[in-house]
Amino acid sequence: MSTNDLYKQFQQVFEQYYNPLCKYAFSFIKDKEICEDIVQDVFARIWETRRDIVIAEGVKFYLFTAVRNNCLTYLRKEQRLPVYSLTEMDMEDTWPAAGVEISCGDAVNYKALLSQGIDQLPPKCREVFLLSHLGDLSNQQVADNLGISIKTVNNQLWKALKFLKTFAKNIP
C-alpha cells in the first residue's frame, strides 16, 4: 500500500474515531483539552510507528485500549484520582450533550440525562458500559480489553442498564 493510500486510510480512521475516543477519555479525565491531547498522541504514535495498524481489522479495539491506558498513565503520573461527578458549573465546559439542561418545561434532554446517569455509575461498571456502548465493542472485546470474563462484562452491563433505568424513572 502506498504512503498516500495509507494516509487516506489513516485520515478516515481518525475522522471516524476521534470524537468517540475523546468522549471515552473524558470518562476518565474530566478535562476536555487533556482528553484531546491524549487521543491526538495515540494517533500521532500510530502514524509514526504503527502505520500498518490503520488497515488492521482490530483498529477500533486497539484505539480504545491505547486511550484507556494513556488516561490511566496520565492519572497515575499526575497522582490524581479520576473525577466521577460534575458540578453544574463544570458541566458548562464539558462536551455539548452534558452542557444542556436536563428538562426544559415538558421537554427532556435525554443525552444530558444519560450523561448525568453514566457519571453516577461505579467506576468499573461505567468503564464496561462506555466500552460497550460508546466504544461499540462486543462483550468479548470488552472482556479481553479489561482482562475480565465475559460473564463479568454481562453482569456489569446489566447493572449499568438497571441503574440507568432507575435513574431515569426518578427524574421529575
C-alpha positions as CSV (number, residue, x, y, z in Angstrom):
1,M,0.0,0.0,0.0
2,S,1.4,3.4,-1.0
3,T,2.0,6.1,1.6
4,N,-0.7,8.2,0.0
5,D,-3.3,5.4,0.3
6,L,-2.1,4.7,3.9
7,Y,-2.6,8.4,4.7
8,K,-6.1,8.4,3.3
9,Q,-6.9,5.3,5.4
10,F,-5.4,6.9,8.5
11,Q,-7.4,10.1,7.9
12,Q,-10.6,8.1,7.6
13,V,-9.9,6.2,10.8
14,F,-9.1,9.5,12.6
15,E,-12.3,11.1,11.5
16,Q,-14.4,8.1,12.4
17,Y,-12.9,7.5,15.9
18,Y,-11.6,10.9,17.1
19,N,-14.8,12.1,18.8
20,P,-15.8,8.8,20.4
21,L,-12.3,8.4,21.7
22,C,-12.3,11.9,23.2
23,K,-15.6,11.1,24.9
24,Y,-14.2,7.8,26.2
25,A,-11.1,9.6,27.6
26,F,-13.4,12.1,29.2
27,S,-15.0,9.3,31.2
28,F,-11.6,9.0,33.0
29,I,-10.3,12.6,32.9
30,K,-12.8,15.4,33.2
31,D,-10.7,17.9,31.2
32,K,-11.6,18.2,27.5
33,E,-8.2,19.6,26.5
34,I,-6.3,16.8,28.2
35,C,-8.6,14.2,26.6
36,E,-8.0,15.7,23.2
37,D,-4.2,15.7,23.8
38,I,-4.3,12.0,24.8
39,V,-6.3,11.0,21.7
40,Q,-4.1,13.0,19.4
41,D,-1.0,11.4,21.0
42,V,-2.4,8.0,20.3
43,F,-3.0,8.9,16.6
44,A,0.4,10.5,16.3
45,R,2.1,7.4,17.7
46,I,0.2,5.2,15.3
47,W,1.3,7.4,12.4
48,E,4.9,7.5,13.5
49,T,5.4,3.8,14.5
50,R,2.5,1.6,13.7
51,R,1.1,2.7,10.4
52,D,0.1,-0.8,9.5
53,I,-2.4,-0.9,12.4
54,V,-4.7,1.6,10.5
55,I,-5.6,-1.1,7.9
56,A,-5.9,-3.9,10.5
57,E,-9.4,-5.2,11.4
58,G,-9.0,-4.6,15.1
59,V,-8.0,-0.9,14.9
60,K,-11.0,0.2,17.0
61,F,-10.1,-2.2,19.8
62,Y,-6.5,-1.0,19.7
63,L,-7.5,2.7,19.8
64,F,-9.8,2.3,22.8
65,T,-7.3,0.2,24.6
66,A,-4.5,2.7,23.9
67,V,-6.6,5.7,25.0
68,R,-7.6,3.9,28.2
69,N,-4.1,3.0,29.0
70,N,-2.9,6.6,28.3
71,C,-5.6,8.0,30.5
72,L,-4.6,5.7,33.4
73,T,-0.9,6.6,32.9
74,Y,-1.8,10.3,32.9
75,L,-3.8,9.9,36.1
76,R,-1.0,7.9,37.7
77,K,1.6,10.5,36.7
78,E,-0.5,13.4,37.9
79,Q,-1.2,11.4,41.1
80,R,-4.9,12.3,40.7
81,L,-7.9,10.2,41.1
82,P,-10.5,10.3,38.4
83,V,-13.4,12.7,38.9
84,Y,-16.7,10.8,38.8
85,S,-19.2,13.5,39.2
86,L,-19.5,17.0,37.8
87,T,-20.9,20.1,39.4
88,E,-23.3,22.2,37.4
89,M,-20.6,24.7,36.9
90,D,-18.2,22.1,35.4
91,M,-21.0,20.8,33.1
92,E,-21.0,24.1,31.1
93,D,-17.4,23.4,29.9
94,T,-17.9,19.7,29.0
95,W,-19.0,18.0,25.9
96,P,-22.0,19.6,24.2
97,A,-24.5,17.0,25.4
98,A,-23.6,17.4,29.0
99,G,-23.9,21.2,29.0
100,V,-27.6,21.3,28.2
101,E,-30.3,21.4,30.9
102,I,-32.0,18.1,31.6
103,S,-35.5,19.4,31.5
104,C,-37.0,22.4,29.8
105,G,-40.7,22.5,30.6
106,D,-42.2,19.3,29.2
107,A,-39.2,18.5,27.0
108,V,-36.5,16.3,28.4
109,N,-32.9,16.3,27.1
110,Y,-32.2,12.6,27.1
111,K,-28.5,13.0,26.2
112,A,-27.8,15.2,29.2
113,L,-29.9,12.8,31.4
114,L,-27.9,9.8,30.1
115,S,-24.6,11.7,30.7
116,Q,-25.6,12.5,34.2
117,G,-26.6,8.9,34.9
118,I,-23.4,7.5,33.4
119,D,-21.4,9.8,35.7
120,Q,-23.0,8.2,38.7
121,L,-22.2,4.6,37.8
122,P,-19.5,2.9,39.8
123,P,-16.1,3.2,38.0
124,K,-15.7,-0.3,36.7
125,C,-19.4,-0.5,35.7
126,R,-19.1,2.8,33.8
127,E,-15.9,1.7,32.1
128,V,-17.6,-1.5,30.8
129,F,-20.7,0.4,29.8
130,L,-18.7,3.0,27.9
131,L,-16.6,0.5,26.1
132,S,-19.6,-1.5,25.1
133,H,-21.9,1.3,24.1
134,L,-19.7,4.3,23.2
135,G,-16.8,2.2,22.1
136,D,-19.2,-0.1,20.2
137,L,-17.1,-3.1,21.2
138,S,-18.6,-6.6,21.6
139,N,-18.8,-8.0,25.1
140,Q,-15.9,-10.4,24.2
141,Q,-13.8,-7.4,23.1
142,V,-14.6,-5.6,26.3
143,A,-13.7,-8.6,28.4
144,D,-10.4,-9.0,26.5
145,N,-9.6,-5.3,26.8
146,L,-10.2,-5.2,30.6
147,G,-8.9,-8.7,31.4
148,I,-12.1,-9.9,32.9
149,S,-14.6,-12.7,32.0
150,I,-17.4,-12.2,29.6
151,K,-19.8,-13.1,32.4
152,T,-18.5,-10.2,34.4
153,V,-19.0,-7.9,31.4
154,N,-22.6,-9.1,31.1
155,N,-23.2,-8.6,34.8
156,Q,-21.7,-5.1,34.7
157,L,-23.8,-4.1,31.7
158,W,-26.9,-5.5,33.3
159,K,-26.2,-3.4,36.5
160,A,-25.5,-0.3,34.4
161,L,-28.7,-0.6,32.5
162,K,-30.7,-1.3,35.6
163,F,-29.2,1.7,37.3
164,L,-29.8,4.0,34.3
165,K,-33.4,2.9,34.0
166,T,-34.0,3.5,37.7
167,F,-32.2,6.9,37.5
168,A,-34.3,8.0,34.5
169,K,-37.5,7.0,36.3
170,N,-36.6,9.1,39.3
171,I,-36.2,12.3,37.4
172,P,-39.2,14.5,37.8
